[in-house]
Amino acid sequence: MQLIQFGIIVLCLVPTIATLLLAYQVMRAGFGMLGKPTIQPALFYLTKGIIGLLFGFLLMASFSNDFFLKIPGLIQNEIPVVQKLMSLIFLLAGNLLLLPAYYTMSIFTRVGLPESDHVLQTSGVYRISRNPMYTSFFFFFPACFLLIPSLYLAAFIVFDLAMHHYIIKKEEAYIESTFGQIYLDYKKKTARYL
């Protein structure tokens, strides 16, 4: 049991630390982390804020076995070991997508569309997914729900996934207009998610 809890803590800390280091690297290179929102700005930043909230909850739940009891709308009062193990597996899968995506994109990573020259990433983890960072949410969010089984949290997750799908569609239209046939060829052989 303690080994599972330790694994959950580590796999929650890794993407948090990686995100902070990436932000530092991008800003140190003289770039801003924020790009142009692909949808209405308030909705775009609300969607990104929900991600931050969910990751914050996930991090707090990893350190505190009873944190979930403070969240309203719970569907259970206890988290069984098997549920924690499943959460650990989802966290591992999310990290296996997010970290290589960060490495590949490096200083070109933006929250929103880039406002300067950029490159189309098609190597590394981008060979199996056109959106590995977003795809990692399909693993991180269930891990969060398994550790904090709240109907309210589930509603936030569904809303955030739907909004990110909409954001991705807008990003893809921009990328297609920027890179043309190169992107269309890449799109034919690489899935949007997995």
C-alpha positions as CSV (number, residue, x, y, z in Angstrom):
1,M,0.0,0.0,0.0
2,Q,2.7,2.5,0.9
3,L,4.6,1.7,-2.3
4,I,1.4,2.5,-4.4
5,Q,1.0,5.8,-2.5
6,F,4.7,6.6,-3.1
7,G,4.3,5.9,-6.8
8,I,1.2,8.1,-7.0
9,I,3.1,10.9,-5.3
10,V,6.1,10.6,-7.7
11,L,3.9,10.3,-10.8
12,C,1.9,13.4,-9.7
13,L,5.1,15.4,-9.0
14,V,6.9,14.5,-12.2
15,P,4.5,16.3,-14.6
16,T,4.2,19.3,-12.2
17,I,7.9,19.7,-12.0
18,A,8.4,19.1,-15.7
19,T,5.8,21.8,-16.5
20,L,7.5,24.3,-14.2
21,L,10.9,23.5,-15.7
22,L,9.6,23.8,-19.2
23,A,8.0,27.2,-18.4
24,Y,11.4,28.3,-17.0
25,Q,13.2,27.0,-20.1
26,V,10.8,28.8,-22.5
27,M,11.0,32.1,-20.6
28,R,14.8,31.8,-20.2
29,A,15.0,31.5,-24.0
30,G,13.2,34.8,-24.3
31,F,9.8,33.5,-25.3
32,G,6.4,33.8,-23.5
33,M,4.4,30.7,-22.5
34,L,1.1,32.2,-23.7
35,G,0.2,32.2,-27.3
36,K,-3.0,33.3,-29.1
37,P,-6.2,31.6,-27.7
38,T,-7.8,29.4,-30.3
39,I,-11.3,30.1,-29.0
40,Q,-13.0,32.9,-27.1
41,P,-10.3,34.0,-24.6
42,A,-12.3,33.7,-21.4
43,L,-13.4,30.2,-22.3
44,F,-9.9,29.3,-23.4
45,Y,-8.3,30.4,-20.1
46,L,-11.2,28.9,-18.1
47,T,-10.4,25.5,-19.7
48,K,-6.7,25.9,-19.0
49,G,-7.5,27.0,-15.4
50,I,-9.6,23.8,-14.9
51,I,-6.5,21.8,-15.9
52,G,-4.5,23.6,-13.2
53,L,-7.2,23.0,-10.7
54,L,-7.5,19.3,-11.5
55,F,-3.7,18.8,-11.4
56,G,-3.7,20.7,-8.0
57,F,-6.4,18.4,-6.7
58,L,-4.5,15.4,-8.0
59,L,-1.3,16.5,-6.3
60,M,-3.1,17.1,-3.0
61,A,-4.9,13.8,-3.3
62,S,-1.6,12.0,-3.8
63,F,-0.2,13.3,-0.6
64,S,-3.3,13.0,1.6
65,N,-5.3,9.8,1.7
66,D,-8.4,11.7,3.0
67,F,-8.2,14.8,0.8
68,F,-11.0,13.5,-1.4
69,L,-13.4,13.6,1.6
70,K,-13.2,17.4,1.5
71,I,-14.7,17.5,-2.1
72,P,-18.5,17.6,-2.5
73,G,-20.5,15.2,-4.6
74,L,-18.6,12.0,-3.6
75,I,-19.8,8.7,-4.9
76,Q,-17.8,6.7,-2.3
77,N,-16.3,7.3,1.1
78,E,-13.2,5.1,0.8
79,I,-10.6,4.6,-1.9
80,P,-9.7,0.9,-2.2
81,V,-6.2,-0.2,-3.0
82,V,-7.2,-1.5,-6.4
83,Q,-8.5,1.9,-7.3
84,K,-5.3,3.5,-6.2
85,L,-3.4,1.0,-8.3
86,M,-5.5,1.8,-11.4
87,S,-4.8,5.5,-10.7
88,L,-1.1,4.7,-10.6
89,I,-1.3,3.0,-14.0
90,F,-3.2,5.9,-15.6
91,L,-0.6,8.4,-14.1
92,L,2.2,6.3,-15.6
93,A,0.5,6.3,-19.1
94,G,-0.1,10.1,-18.9
95,N,3.5,10.7,-18.0
96,L,4.7,8.4,-20.9
97,L,2.9,10.8,-23.3
98,L,3.4,14.2,-21.7
99,L,7.1,14.0,-20.9
100,P,8.3,13.0,-24.4
101,A,6.0,15.6,-25.8
102,Y,7.5,18.3,-23.6
103,Y,11.0,17.1,-24.7
104,T,10.1,17.1,-28.4
105,M,8.4,20.5,-28.4
106,S,10.8,22.1,-25.9
107,I,11.0,25.9,-26.1
108,F,8.3,25.8,-28.9
109,T,5.6,24.9,-26.3
110,R,2.9,27.5,-25.9
111,V,-0.5,27.7,-24.3
112,G,-2.4,28.6,-27.4
113,L,-1.2,29.3,-30.9
114,P,2.4,30.5,-31.5
115,E,2.7,34.2,-32.4
116,S,6.0,33.8,-34.1
117,D,7.7,31.2,-36.4
118,H,7.5,27.6,-35.2
119,V,8.1,24.1,-36.5
120,L,5.7,21.2,-37.1
121,Q,6.6,18.4,-34.8
122,T,6.3,14.9,-36.3
123,S,9.0,13.0,-34.6
124,G,9.2,11.1,-31.3
125,V,5.9,10.7,-29.5
126,Y,4.3,12.9,-32.3
127,R,4.6,9.8,-34.6
128,I,1.8,8.1,-32.6
129,S,-0.3,11.1,-31.7
130,R,-0.7,14.6,-33.2
131,N,-1.6,15.9,-29.8
132,P,0.2,13.9,-27.1
133,M,0.0,16.6,-24.5
134,Y,-3.8,16.7,-24.8
135,T,-4.0,13.0,-25.1
136,S,-2.2,12.7,-21.8
137,F,-5.3,14.2,-20.2
138,F,-7.2,11.1,-21.1
139,F,-5.0,9.3,-18.6
140,F,-4.4,12.1,-16.0
141,F,-8.1,12.9,-15.6
142,P,-9.3,9.3,-14.9
143,A,-6.4,9.0,-12.4
144,C,-7.8,12.2,-10.7
145,F,-11.3,10.8,-10.7
146,L,-10.1,7.5,-9.2
147,L,-8.5,9.3,-6.3
148,I,-11.3,11.9,-5.9
149,P,-14.5,10.2,-7.0
150,S,-16.8,13.2,-7.1
151,L,-19.6,13.8,-9.5
152,Y,-18.7,17.5,-9.6
153,L,-15.1,16.6,-10.5
154,A,-16.4,14.3,-13.2
155,A,-18.5,17.2,-14.7
156,F,-15.3,19.4,-14.8
157,I,-13.4,16.6,-16.5
158,V,-16.1,16.0,-19.2
159,F,-16.4,19.8,-19.8
160,D,-12.6,20.2,-20.0
161,L,-12.2,17.2,-22.4
162,A,-15.0,18.5,-24.7
163,M,-13.5,22.0,-24.7
164,H,-10.0,20.7,-25.5
165,H,-11.4,18.7,-28.4
166,Y,-12.9,22.0,-29.7
167,I,-9.5,23.8,-29.1
168,I,-7.7,21.0,-31.0
169,K,-10.0,21.3,-34.0
170,K,-9.2,25.0,-34.1
171,E,-5.5,24.4,-33.7
172,E,-5.6,21.9,-36.5
173,A,-7.2,24.4,-38.9
174,Y,-4.5,26.9,-38.1
175,I,-1.7,24.3,-38.5
176,E,-3.2,23.1,-41.8
177,S,-3.3,26.7,-43.1
178,T,0.3,27.2,-42.0
179,F,1.9,24.0,-43.1
180,G,-0.4,22.9,-46.0
181,Q,0.3,19.6,-47.6
182,I,3.1,18.7,-45.2
183,Y,0.5,18.7,-42.4
184,L,-2.2,17.0,-44.5
185,D,0.3,14.1,-45.2
186,Y,1.2,13.9,-41.5
187,K,-2.5,14.0,-40.5
188,K,-3.2,11.0,-42.8
189,K,-0.8,8.7,-41.1
190,T,-1.0,10.0,-37.4
191,A,-4.1,9.8,-35.2
192,R,-5.4,12.9,-33.5
193,Y,-5.2,11.2,-30.1
194,L,-4.0,7.6,-30.2
